[in-house]
Amino acid sequence: MAEETQPSSRPSPKGQGDSTPAAGSGRPTPATGPRLASQGGAGALLEVRDLARDFDVSRPWLNRMLEGAPRQLLHAVDGVSFTINRGETLSLVGESGCGKSTVARLICGLYAPTRGSILFDGTDLAKIAVRNDMLAMRRRFQMIFQDPYASLNPRWRVERIIAEPIRSHKLIKDDRAIRKRVGELLTQVGLSPLDGEKYPHEFSGGQRQRISIARALSSNPEFLVCDEPTSALDVSVQAQILNLMKDLQREHGLTYLFISHNLAVVSHISNRVGVMYLGHIVEIAATRMLFDRPLHPYTRMLQSAIPDITMSGKARTPVAGEVPNPLDPPTGCAFNPRCPHAREKCRTTRPELLPFEGAQVACHGIHEGWVPIRMAETIPA
Amino acid sequence: MTETSRQAANPQPHPLPGQREAGALLQVKNLRVEFNTRRGTLVAIDDVSFDIAPGEVLGVVGESGAGKSITGTAIIGLLERPGRIAGGEILLSGSRIDNLPAAQMRKIRGRQIGAIFQDPLTSLNPLYTVGRQITETIEQHLPMSAAQARARAIELLGEVGIPAPERRIDHYPHQFSGGMRQRVVIALALCANPRLIIADEPTTALDVSIQAQIITLLKRLGRDHGTAVMLVTHDMGVIAETADRVAVMYAGRIVEIGPVQQVIHDPQHPYTAGLMGSIPTVGQDVERLPQIEGSMPRLNAIPAGCAFNPRCPRVFDRCRVERPHLIAANQTQAACWLHAPERRAPDAGQEWSQGAVHG
């Protein structure tokens, strides 16, 4: 990364708790070894505590008055807590409507949380009162969106798109220096500096996603929220983008929150995985642990539903039922209507996300010992 | 998985793929589809030939723009202008259907060939109940009274796994969830007992758990009714589970066709090998995925010779000048000069082998 992109007032990036913008070229690259699923710790960059977001989906006021219909709230995210350590990738997986994208948007400030707090580098984002402090904070995390056709302004040249975060955060003043920096960013993501002159429509889906990544990197962020960044892409292009994201993470010590519905992609890119169902995290564990020994019955179901490309003869376990209507979620454990192990307690009491042998899982049966624990390979056909 | 394990025991259920003239239900011969545009003629499908036997599932895979969906639409005669069939033949049970007048084609569509599309919401009319849409199709094609058609519609809805079909038949499409809607579309495709179903990305819009249910359903229906299925998808996992044979398309051509086991585990075309290698799998522990550099050429800039040659790690002189045709290669057929009789290569996949899918 270029030196001129660093605001001169920046202090040493070593301190974990400092709230001033850290990072850039001087930031130490964290070790990328296997990490424990343990929460918190000195390395936590982002901490989410009891995060919740409701959406008001009531009928219009007049209908409510005339028909006596009550207000209706959709609990899209309901009490989610996790931490992400510096330099690691945490993935959130789940089916449509489980709230994973809402979590991503809450963290980026695109939605305001109904409840709970988001701590970035020890600072509660909701408690930042000064606008300039918030701007400085915003520079440190960026987002990559799912649809590379909708997330780039078709009327802007690529150069202007990528330079927008630099200009809005006033990281570089001089236009020629900005152009130089954009050229470097384009090279970093595998495009040519000359591509800055073009418009988004001149690029394929994979190239557009590279442009999105270059834009996200242009403010020297430490943390990237990636909402399904490869699900609109073909598999060969997906491999290119995943490799690029891993390379950039290694080079710049980036921390990722990766949102996806694709378990194979998640198993490839992440250090830890959280599984979401109807607004709750039902299980969170180190990637290997989660795939070798899935605990929650929903995690097991998701895993056995992956198409088997190796054709080892393993049958998909057909799961009866669908995700319930989130407007009218089941009482107790949200998964109980589809769960083969459900008992009376599951229908009345919501399970807490509690530690279990190195992972965290929200399941009465696991904690009380009446759901048998199996390794992934031994799930019967 | 019973289907594929049976196949594993008997790796070659058919003689050489693509060469079964007798007994084929659908034959596509040298199909060419062109789009006339202001800037000249684009060739979307170029010299594509394959056939499907009764009861067989042929998977057609490829990345966006490879021409797989256009092939499906050409077969059911729904190509929209400016697209047109510019050459070749499509035969259903031995008689040509590519040059039929629209009125006659309409009788074949629905009766002989059913279609399932990606988005169940756009293939159903939101203004009519699902029951009305199904009975309309049944009465159109089969000699049944309204009461008989309704009884059959209820039976079909039950068969595709919709609970309480006698009540659900009077519901509108918006009252169904995505997975249930796709079941309705499948029931609609099945209602006149067609002999061939063209399923274009039938599970792409669905969540994995629902996807598994729909795949199981498609396989069971194909088995029970002896229906042939042409399954168009970009998802190799779905193909691996469902198809008997698979055709891999690239830039408007079939680059490899053969039994699904062989194509997935022992691909003979470098593109197939690269494609298979780039798919992440659970439990595979690699730092980087093997990747194919570059992207598929646009239709107006297909390179001379083999269309894959600029991205191919094993390219040699002949690939840049002469376009390869399908050549028998091991147990599949691959359009690749590596397999030309005068120059046999042992393993087309070796360049990508690091982290490949053999696991």
Chai-1 contact restraints between the chains, C-beta under 6 A:
chainA,res_idxA,chainB,res_idxB,connection_type,confidence,min_distance_angstrom,max_distance_angstrom,comment,restraint_id
A,E95,B,D207,contact,1.0,0.0,6.0,A-B,restraint_1
A,S96,B,D207,contact,1.0,0.0,6.0,A-B,restraint_2
A,S204,B,S295,contact,1.0,0.0,6.0,A-B,restraint_3
A,G206,B,S295,contact,1.0,0.0,6.0,A-B,restraint_4
A,D234,B,E63,contact,1.0,0.0,6.0,A-B,restraint_5
A,D234,B,S64,contact,1.0,0.0,6.0,A-B,restraint_6
A,V235,B,S278,contact,1.0,0.0,6.0,A-B,restraint_7
A,V235,B,I279,contact,1.0,0.0,6.0,A-B,restraint_8
A,S236,B,L275,contact,1.0,0.0,6.0,A-B,restraint_9
A,S236,B,S278,contact,1.0,0.0,6.0,A-B,restraint_10
A,S236,B,I292,contact,1.0,0.0,6.0,A-B,restraint_11
A,A239,B,S278,contact,1.0,0.0,6.0,A-B,restraint_12
A,A239,B,L289,contact,1.0,0.0,6.0,A-B,restraint_13
A,A239,B,Q291,contact,1.0,0.0,6.0,A-B,restraint_14
A,Q240,B,Q291,contact,1.0,0.0,6.0,A-B,restraint_15
A,L242,B,L289,contact,1.0,0.0,6.0,A-B,restraint_16
A,N243,B,R288,contact,1.0,0.0,6.0,A-B,restraint_17
A,N243,B,L289,contact,1.0,0.0,6.0,A-B,restraint_18
A,N243,B,Q291,contact,1.0,0.0,6.0,A-B,restraint_19
A,L263,B,V282,contact,1.0,0.0,6.0,A-B,restraint_20
A,A264,B,P280,contact,1.0,0.0,6.0,A-B,restraint_21
A,A264,B,T281,contact,1.0,0.0,6.0,A-B,restraint_22
A,A264,B,V282,contact,1.0,0.0,6.0,A-B,restraint_23
A,V265,B,P280,contact,1.0,0.0,6.0,A-B,restraint_24
A,S267,B,V282,contact,1.0,0.0,6.0,A-B,restraint_25
A,H268,B,P280,contact,1.0,0.0,6.0,A-B,restraint_26
A,F291,B,V282,contact,1.0,0.0,6.0,A-B,restraint_27
A,F291,B,G283,contact,1.0,0.0,6.0,A-B,restraint_28
A,A305,B,V208,contact,1.0,0.0,6.0,A-B,restraint_29
A,A305,B,S209,contact,1.0,0.0,6.0,A-B,restraint_30
A,A305,B,A212,contact,1.0,0.0,6.0,A-B,restraint_31
A,P307,B,G237,contact,1.0,0.0,6.0,A-B,restraint_32
A,P307,B,V238,contact,1.0,0.0,6.0,A-B,restraint_33
A,P307,B,E241,contact,1.0,0.0,6.0,A-B,restraint_34
A,I309,B,M236,contact,1.0,0.0,6.0,A-B,restraint_35
A,I309,B,G237,contact,1.0,0.0,6.0,A-B,restraint_36
A,I309,B,A240,contact,1.0,0.0,6.0,A-B,restraint_37
A,T310,B,G359,contact,1.0,0.0,6.0,A-B,restraint_38
A,M311,B,T4,contact,1.0,0.0,6.0,A-B,restraint_39
A,M311,B,A240,contact,1.0,0.0,6.0,A-B,restraint_40
A,G313,B,M1,contact,1.0,0.0,6.0,A-B,restraint_41
A,G313,B,S5,contact,1.0,0.0,6.0,A-B,restraint_42
A,A315,B,M1,contact,1.0,0.0,6.0,A-B,restraint_43
A,R316,B,A212,contact,1.0,0.0,6.0,A-B,restraint_44
A,P318,B,A212,contact,1.0,0.0,6.0,A-B,restraint_45
A,P318,B,Q213,contact,1.0,0.0,6.0,A-B,restraint_46
A,P318,B,T216,contact,1.0,0.0,6.0,A-B,restraint_47
A,V319,B,S209,contact,1.0,0.0,6.0,A-B,restraint_48
A,E322,B,S177,contact,1.0,0.0,6.0,A-B,restraint_49
A,E322,B,G179,contact,1.0,0.0,6.0,A-B,restraint_50
